[in-house]
Structure formats: C-alpha cells, structure tokens
Amino acid sequence: QKFQKLCNYVHAPSSQNRYVAYQVASDWYDIPHPTNKHDSTTNNVTTNHAVENNAALLQLPWSQYDYGGNYDVANTADVITFLRHPVSRATSQFYFSKTLYWAKHDNASFLNQTFEEYLDDTRPNKWMQPLGDGESGTDFLAGIFSTEKDAWVDSDGGENDFKEYLRGNATAACLVAASRLERTTWFGLVEEVERSMKLLQLSFGLKETPQLPKSNSRLYEHPKLTSEMVRKIEKYVPKDLWLYEYARRLFNARWNYFMGEDKGNCRYVPPELPPLPDFE
C-alpha cells in the first residue's frame, strides 16, 4: 500500500531538514537519493518513480508547509514531521536568523541584540517570529498559517470559516493539531534523534536505521539560557508547549508499542491528553 500513497512532509522551521523524507524515498525506491525537480511556481521538490508497476510520488517541501485547513491530507498521504521543544526552537531561530540576508539587508534591530536583550525588548514593532505561539508545530498541524500569496509558510491557499475559528480559539487549534499528530505515520523529536530514527525505520519498514546527519551544529552556537530566560520564552508559547508535551507522550506510546517487552506484539495504548492551559 505504501507505493500507492503520497508521502507529505509537514515542515516546521528550525526542526530538521528534508533528509528524513529523502531517506524514506531512497529506501522505498532502492536508489541512493531520488532525482528531484524544483518547481519554482509551487515551491515543491517532486520525485516520480514507477515502482512495482505502481506510480509513486514523493512530495518534499522546498520551504515550510503547513497541513492545510480544508482537506484531511492523512486520508491520501503518509504524513511525517519533526518537532522540537519550543524553547529550543525559539532560541535556535533567533541566532540562525542573524545569518539571513533579509535581516542584514533590513538592518534588523535584533542583529545587535543578545537573546536576553531581545526577550526584554518591549517595542511594539519588535520582530516576533522566534516567540510566535504556533511556530513550533501547532499552527503547522492545525493548518492555520496565512494563505496570502507571499506568506513565508506555504499553505493550501484557501480560506474558510474553520481556519478562522481555529485562529481565534487556541484550545480548538491545539486539539486539532494533536489529532493530526496522532494520525501521522511517523514523527520525530529533535531531542530524541536516536529513538526517532529507530521509529522511522519501524514505521516505514526501512532496511536499516537511518542516521540523521548534523550539518550546522557548530555554526550557530549560543550561550546557555538562564532559568529566567526560559520562563520568559515559555510565557509566549503555551500552545506549542502543550502540543510538545502531548507529542512526548505519543512518542513514548509508539516507542513502547514497537520496542516494549513484547516487541510489537503488545496492545497499543494511546496516551492521555495533557491538561489544557487557560489561554485567556
């Protein structure tokens, strides 16, 4: 059945790159890496191969894609994604963004700030993306990013009442994101790379356990956060903290199913949802 479905990668920023999707493709197609064609009009990297007389299509994101709000992609695709703890992601994005062309071109104020200074900056025009609640996964899985043509996250391009409702109701957005995460064929956690790669192998029946390379681990090193800085970041991202806690529980439930004492012969026990925060 796997060759009759799409493999869609819901790509949250500052998590991991397309290597995971490439690894799935290369194992399925028994080639070192798929041959890719970048479509500048859709920002997709598309790979087509005829495998065992089935037309197999792998869609890989060239940039960031959310889930989409007016269709249920899990009915037609194996959905995979990588999540990162919201505090770690916010920190990483701040330092990584200092290297980007647009920041230097616009002489962005945060270029000359430490992360602590950035967190204490109360100016109303402050660039807020590292601290945006939803940026660590919730809004990607809920499919509620802006559908404007030039938006930095690619969505399905359509607006509807359900998307508007989720944007205004954080509790509902969290529950939709959790439901969609539960329906993923596989997801990984940046903080659990080794176990994530083992689950990737088991979830897709890969021949070997993939090894996730580290290409920039020393390029964007930064000072360790203080407990006060962590507290300040956490105040901004209650949705993503809640989703990450659910993801951690779901990840462990899947791990126990595959790798517990009965090695896959035991009954899968879905995790309970964490208590929802008061978003008011």
N, C-alpha and C positions, 0 to 999 in steps of 0.2 A: 504493500500500500504506500510505502514512503515515496516511491517514484511517481506516484500519481497526485502528489500534493506539492504545493509551493512551500518553500521554507522562508518565512519572513522574519527579519531581524528588527525588533523594536529597539532602536538605538538611542539610549540615554547618553548625554555627553559626559565626558570625564569618567567613563566607566572602563570599557576596553574597546578594542578596535574590531575590524571585520575578520580577524584571524579565526575566531570560533566558527563563523559561518563558512569560511574557506575550508576549515578542517573537516566539517561535515560534508561539504561538497566533494573534496578530494577523496574522501574515503568512499562515499557513495559511487563516485564516478571512476574510482581506481586510477586517478591521474594525480601528478604532484600538486597542481593547482588548476582550477578551471580557467578557461580562456575568457577574459572579460571584455565587455564593450561598454564604455561610459556614454550614456545618453545625456547630453547637456540639457535637453529640454525637460526631462523628468528627474534628472539628478540620480538616476539609478545606475547601478552596475549590474548588468544582466548576463547570465550564463545559460546557454542552452546546450543540452546534450541529449541524444537519443540513447536510452539505456534500457536494455532488455525489452525492446520494442515499445517502451513507454516514453512519452515526451516528458522530460523532467526539466523544470525551470526553477532556478535559484535566483531570488531577488536579494541583492545586497545593497545596503544603503551607502551612498557616497557621502552623505552628511547625516543629519539626525532625522529620524522618522518617528512619529507617534502612531498610536494604534488605529486612530480613525474612529469617529463617533457614530457614523450612520451605517455601519456594517459590522458583522461579527467575523473578523478575519480568522478566528480559530476554527470556523466551520470549513474553511478551504485551505488552511495553511498550518504547518507546524511552526508555532511561534516560539522564538527563543530570545533571550535578552540577558544582560549582565547588569547587576545592581551594585551600588557602592554605598557605604554608610554616608548619610547626608552631611555630616560634619567633615568627613574626609573629602567628599566630593567638592564641597564649598571651598575648602582650603586649596585643593588642587586647582580648581578653576581660577581662583584669584591669582595664583602665581603663574599658571600657564598663560592666562590672558595678558600678562605683562609682555609676553613674547610676540603677540599677534600684531599684524600690520595695522589693523584699524585702530588699535589702542595707541600705537606710536604716531600714526598719521593724524589722529584727532588730539594728540597730546592729552590723553585721558588723565584725569586727576589722580586716579589710583596708581598710576605708574610711579609716582614719587611717595607713595604711602607704604608703610608697613601694614601687615594684615590687621594688627591691633588698631592702628590709626584708622584704617578703613572701617572696621567694625564700630568705632566710636564716632565716625563721621555722620552728622545728622542733617546735612544739607538735603533739601527736597529733591534736587536733581541728581542725586547720587546714583551711579550705575549699580543696579541691584541684582544682576543675574546670579552671582555666586550664592546669594541668600534667598533666591526665589523659591518659595514653597511649591513643590511640584516638579522642580527641575531634576530631582534625584530619582524620579520614576513615576510618581503618582499621576502627574499630568500627561506623561507619555502613555501610560497604560490606560488612563481614562480617555485619552484621545481628545483633549480639550485645548490644545495649543491654537494660537491664532491661525486662521485659514487664509490670511492675506497673502497675496502673491509673493511678496518679498520677505515673508517671515523666515526666520532662521531655522525653524523646525518645519519640516515638510509633513503636512497632514493630508487628509483625503480631499481637501479643497472645498468641502461642503459645510454649510452652517445649518443647524436645526435647533429645535426647542430643547432637545435633550442635552446637547452640548452647553447651551446657555444655562440650563438648570444645574448641570454639574459644576460649571464655573462659579456659580453663586452658592453652592451647597457643598462645603468641604467634606462633610460626613458622607454624602452620597458619592462624591468623587473617590474617596478612599475605598468605599465598599465595591465600587465598580472596578477600580484598579486591582483590588485584592482578588476579586472574582476572575479577572482576566489573567492575573499572575498564576492563579491556581490552575488555569486551563492551558498554560504554556506546556509545550513538550519538554522543554528544559529551560532553566535559568541558572545563572551562576552568581556568586558573591565574590567581589574583588578581595574581600578579607578571608575568603576560603578557596583560594585558587586550586590547590591540590585536590581537595574533595570535589570542587566544581568540575574539574576536568574528568574525574572518575565518573561522576554522574552523567556528564556529556557522553562519555563512551557507552555507558549502560543504557541511557535513554534512547540513543540512536543506533545501538548495536555496532559501534565502530570497532575496527580490528584492534586498535591499540589505544591506550590512554593518551590523549593529546597533551602536548607540553606547550603552555602559553608563554611566548617569549616576552621579555621585558626590554623595550627599546628606548625608554626615556626615563628610567628610574633615577638617574643621577643628574638629569638635565634641569629639573625643577625642584631641587631640594629646598627645603624651607625650615625655619625654626619650629621647634615643638610648640604646640599650643598649650597655653595655660588653662587651668580649670575654669577660670573666669571667661576666657575667650570661647571655650566650648559651650559654656552656659549661654553666652550671647548669641552664638550661632543657632543653638537649639531653639531659642525663642522665636526665630524666624521660620522654622521648618517643621511645624507639628504634623502636617500631613505626611511628609516624607519619613519622619521618624516613626510614625505609626506603621506605615507601609513596610519599612525596613524590618521592624520587629515581627510583623506577620511573615515577611519573606524569610527571616531567620528561622521561624517556627516551621514554615512549609519546607524549607531546605532540609532541616533536620528530619522531618517526617519522611521525605523522599529518601534521604540517606539511610534511615533506619529500615525502610522497606527493602531497598536494594542490598544493603550491607549489614543488616542486623544478624542476629544469631541464626535465623532460618534462611539467610541469603536469598531473599526474593520469594520465598515460599510462605512468608507470613502475610497477614492481612494488613493492607494499608490503612493507617489510622490518620485521618486528616486532622490538622491542628485546629485549635480554637482560635478565634479572632482575639487579638488583644483588646483591652478596653479602649474605646474611642475617646479621644480628648474632647474637651469642651472648646469648640472653635470660636465661640462668641467673644 
